């Protein structure tokens, strides 16, 4: 249950960061909301209708999404985002897209 409580807090923090980014760009249309849902092995954190991260239920490890809801294990090896209990939301938000280039 601790992981789920931390997930709620993390999603709220990511939503605040998304709101700040939207306002900083001066956009007039509705912003994307950050939300999560439980899947079989992962919690999926979505920004708008796009998948952003997967959090492993058993360990709390955070993965980027390689496509179609699959975790990107390769990116995890090269540049680990971390564990849900220790992650910095600002750093996590910056690592949403392909940050290895």
N, C-alpha and C positions, 0 to 999 in steps of 0.2 A: 504494500500500500504506500510505502514511502516513495517509491519510484513514481507512482501515479500522482501523488501530491506534488512532487518536484516537476512532473510533466505539466501539470496545470499552471504552475508558477512560470515555467519556462515558456510555455505557449503565450501567456499573457505578456511576458517581457518581449518576445519576438513580435507580437502584435503591436506593442507600443513602438518598437523600432520600425516596423513597416509603416505605421502611421506617421512617424517623424520623417521618414524618407519620402513619403507621398506628399506631405506638406512642404518639405524643402524643395521639391521639384515644382511646386505651385500648380499641381494638377487639379482640375475642377471636377473630374468624374469620381465616382465612388471607388474607394480603395479596396484592395484585397484584404480579406480577413484571414487571420491565422487560426487554424483549428486542428484537432487531432481526432483520430478514430482508432479503435482496436482492430487489428487483423489477427491472423493465426499466430505468427511468431513475432510480430512487430507492432508497435504503435506507429501510425503514419501521421506525420506532421505535414499538413498541407497549407500552402499560402494561396488563397483564392481557390481555384479549381485545379491547381498544379501541385503535384507532389514535390516536397522539398527535402524532407529527411525521414529516415526510419530509425526508430529506437527499439533495440532488441528487448523484448519483455523480460527475459530471464537475467540478462546481465546489465542492461541499461546503456549498452554501447550505442553510439550514434553513427549512422551511416548516411552518406549522400545517396541519392537514387540514380542508378545507372539507366533506368528506363522501364516503363511499365510496372512500377512498384517493386523492382528488384533492388536489393542493396548493392552498392558499389564497393565490393571487397578490395578491389585493386587500389582505389583512391584511399581507402582506410589504411592500407599498408604504407602508402607514400606520404600521406599527410593526415594523420589522425585528428578528427574533431574532438574526440574524447568520450567521456562517460557523462550521462545525464546529471549525475550528482556533483560533478566538478566543472562542467562546461561554463565558459563565459558566454552569455547570450549575444553580446556584441560581436565577438569573434566568430561565433557560430553563424550569425546572420550574414557576415561578410563572406563566409565559405559556402554559400548556397549554390553558386554556379561553378563553372570550371576554373578554380583558382590555382591549378597546377601549371597553367600556361605561362 
